Every structure is written in structure tokens, then in C-alpha cells.
Amino acid sequence: MTAPLAHLADAARARHLAAPANSDARKAAGCALVVLREARTVKAALRMLAASTLPDELRENVADLIHQLDSKTKETP
């Protein structure tokens, strides 16, 4: 069974690999990768993220990245 958000998780993984080590961008992309692999919808991923014990700033960065990746895929035909 393919994960419903695999395309978003793959995009988050690409960002994670491209970001500098220990950067906020790398941390956010890694966290986004995890929740997007586990969730069935973007809304569920954001709920998972909201329930996490991540620092507020990191959680906000992850949510922003998820929204950005989701809107980017909606723009692509």
C-alpha cells in the first residue's frame, strides 16, 4: 500500500538532504518527513504535529513547510 502523502514526504526528504547539517531548515524538513509518512491527509499531519512535543518555533516551521509543499503540489498540473 502506498502512503497517501508519499509525494509530499519525498519532497520533504529532498529538502532535508539539501539543507545544511544542524540547520533549522533541515530539522523542519526531517520532522515534516516523519509526519507526512505517517499521516493519511495533510490535515492529519498537521494534527499530529500540533500534538507533538517539539519546540514551538520548530513546530511552526514544520507546519509552514507542510503548507508550502502541499500548495506547490496543487499548483503543478
Secondary structure as UniProt FT lines:
FT   TURN            4..5
FT   HELIX           6..18
FT   TURN            21..22
FT   HELIX           24..38
FT   HELIX           42..50
FT   HELIX           56..75
//
